[in-house]
Amino acid sequence: GYTFGGWYSDEALTEPITAIAGGSTGAVTVYAKWTANTYTVKMHLNNNTADVISQTFTFDVRAALTKHNATYTGYSFVGWATEANGDAIYTNGAKLSNLTDEANGTVHLYGIWEPVVYTVSYQNLFEASNNPSNPTEFTVLNKTIIVEAPVGEREGYNFAGWYADEMLTVPIMGSYTVNEAHNISIYAKWDANPYSVTFNNNLRDGSALGEATQLMVYGS
């Protein structure tokens, strides 16, 4: 981790010497100078970009890795690994030393990211309950979800499908690919059941004027 920097005649290493003068007598003490090697750490963010953070370190000097605020949609940063697909060894901003003893060497670190787990909630169920086969989580690596009809019924209504928005304008046709990187809600649509009402126009004297039938919708 050090490079030899010459001999010196004094312990403070201020007077360099290259030879001992001829005719000198008696014991002579000389001092070796050693300079700590410097090396470069290149941190490859590995977040679908070519971004690299470079930092210079000195051997035997403990220092913190440059802390970054990089993002990767759908992922959270775990730490730095010594291989592109390795296990994270160092955290963001970790203090470390002596990654190499090579003078002017280069050490490569690679960002490791893990998918964020997002939640799926099911709304507008009323008296029904969510089908246990419906997924409640997704990630950017597994973002296609298949949804089944709720279990049970809503009184006076028929289930009319799942929708991706509260206004019930974006229907989900069996499977749904989530393009958002956040928690989502899926909304059940219910159509009110129609029914008919027949009116008998019976007068007090027992005579009948006939019948009238009107189509009604539950809840109206």
Secondary structure, 3 states (H helix, E strand, C coil): CEEEEEEECCCCCCCEECCCCCCCCCCCCCEEEEEECEEEEEEECCCCCCCEEEEEEECCCCEECCCCCCCCCCEEEEEEECCCCCCCCECCCCEECCCCCCCCCEEEEEEEEEECCEEEEEECCCCCECCCCCCCEEECCECEEECCCCECCCCCEEEEEEECCCCCCCEECCEEECCCCCCEEEEEEEEECEEEEEEEEECCCCCEEEEEEEEEECCC
